Amino acid sequence: MWRISLAVPKQSTGRMRIASHYFPLSVGNSWLYEIRPRPKFAAKTVKWTVTQRETIRGKTVFHLWPTPAQGDEPLSLSRVEAGIVEEGTERFLLKNPLLTGGRWTAKSLSLKKPGAVHTFDMVSVGKACSVGSHSFDDCAIVRETDEANNLASVTTYARGIGPVRYVYFKGLQSGEIETTLTIESWVLHD
């Protein structure tokens, strides 16, 4: 009598967490944020919309424009195997795999301090979060420090939604908040 047994790998109980799950890029996607500068100023809103998709140097690039306009160039992002990167730079907003405690860097393009380092720290990933009046089951929180411009920020991304909160601080070591953008609503397309 022969006995045959097959070894089947166990399924991971956790979900693979990759950048594109936390920043869905498709033409027509939009995110409306309430902007709160310092507490004594009235809140405003800004809407970021993916308006165009094109191929540049073999990569698919998505152009995001704010309304009202804030300059004359879009935020251009590519979804690549390594994560979500700002086109033409080494600046990854999210870098795969997304792991709590993960860290990555990019050289600054600032004229103030050429070659200074942007550091990105994955504060947490996979935990629930609340932002404004919304609750999300799975969020990724990234702290960015920009030595060249003496800036620090924390961005919260919700899985399947995108960036839901941006907090900008007055300086690298400051705990004082300069501006906060909080998600009010979003529209996503396939």
Secondary structure by P-SEA (a helix, b strand, c coil): cbbbbbbbcccccccccccccccccccccbbbbbbbcccccccbbbbbbbccccccccbbbbbbbccccccccccccccccccccccccccccccccccccbbbbbbbcccccccbbbbbbcccccbbbbcccccccbbbbbbbbbccccccbbbbbcccccccbbbbccccccccccbbbbbccccccc
